[in-house]
Amino acid sequence: MIRAKLWFRCAAMHDPVTPMVVQPALIGWEAKKRRVDLTIERAFSGEELVRRMKGWVTVDPAKAIEIVNRFGRLKVLDDRELVVELESRASES
C-alpha cells in the first residue's frame, strides 16, 4: 500500500496547500413542533473533503477526483489528513 499526500495550488496565494480536517462535521436537526437535542459528529470522506475545496484551489475538484480515482482512492487518514491510497506495484504481479 502506497499513501501520498495530495497537494493543490491555492487560488489566492498560489502556493501549495492541502485540506486538513480540523473538526468533524456536526449535524443536527430542527423540528417545527418539538425540540430535537440530537447531534451527530461525522468525519468527511476523502472525496467530500476535496469537493469542499471548490473555489479555494486552482483546479476543479470534480476533475481532480476523477483523475485520482483512475489510479487509487482518496482517503482521510486518522480523521485528519487527506491522502491518495494506491496499491503497491509489487502486489500487482
C-alpha positions in Angstrom: 0.0 0.0 0.0 1.4 3.4 -1.0 0.0 6.6 0.5 0.8 10.1 -0.7 -0.4 13.5 0.5 -2.4 15.3 -2.1 -1.4 19.0 -2.7 -3.4 21.7 -4.6 -2.5 25.2 -5.6 -4.1 28.0 -3.5 -6.3 30.2 -5.7 -5.4 33.3 -3.7 -1.7 32.9 -2.8 -0.7 30.4 -5.5 1.3 28.3 -3.0 0.9 24.5 -2.3 -2.0 23.7 0.1 -3.7 20.5 1.3 -7.0 20.4 3.2 -6.9 19.2 6.8 -9.9 18.2 8.9 -9.8 20.5 12.0 -13.1 19.4 13.4 -15.5 16.7 12.2 -18.8 17.9 10.8 -21.5 18.4 13.4 -25.0 17.6 12.1 -28.2 18.4 14.0 -31.9 18.7 13.4 -34.7 21.3 13.7 -38.3 20.3 14.1 -41.4 22.5 13.8 -43.4 21.1 16.7 -40.7 19.7 19.1 -37.2 20.2 20.4 -34.5 17.9 19.0 -31.4 17.7 21.1 -29.7 15.1 19.0 -26.4 15.9 17.1 -24.2 13.5 15.2 -20.5 14.2 14.7 -19.3 12.7 11.4 -15.9 12.7 9.6 -15.6 13.7 6.0 -14.7 11.1 3.3 -11.8 11.9 1.1 -13.9 12.9 -1.9 -16.3 15.0 0.2 -13.3 16.9 1.6 -11.9 17.6 -1.9 -15.3 18.7 -3.2 -15.5 21.3 -0.5 -12.3 22.9 -1.8 -14.1 24.3 -4.9 -13.2 28.0 -5.4 -10.3 27.7 -2.9 -7.9 25.9 -5.3 -7.0 26.5 -8.9 -8.2 23.1 -10.1 -11.8 21.8 -10.5 -12.2 19.4 -7.5 -14.5 17.1 -9.5 -11.9 16.7 -12.2 -9.2 16.1 -9.6 -11.4 13.3 -8.0 -11.9 11.8 -11.4 -8.2 11.6 -12.2 -7.2 10.3 -8.7 -9.9 7.6 -8.9 -8.3 6.2 -12.0 -5.1 5.2 -10.0 -6.2 4.9 -6.4 -8.7 6.4 -3.9 -8.9 9.5 -1.7 -8.9 8.8 2.0 -8.8 10.9 5.2 -6.1 9.3 7.3 -6.5 9.5 11.1 -9.7 11.6 10.6 -7.4 14.5 9.7 -5.1 14.2 6.7 -6.1 13.8 3.0 -4.1 11.2 1.2 -4.2 9.2 -2.0 -4.0 5.5 -1.4 -2.6 3.2 -4.1 -1.9 -0.4 -4.4 1.9 -1.1 -4.5 3.3 -2.2 -7.8 4.8 -5.3 -6.2 1.3 -6.6 -5.3 0.1 -6.3 -9.0 2.5 -9.1 -10.2 
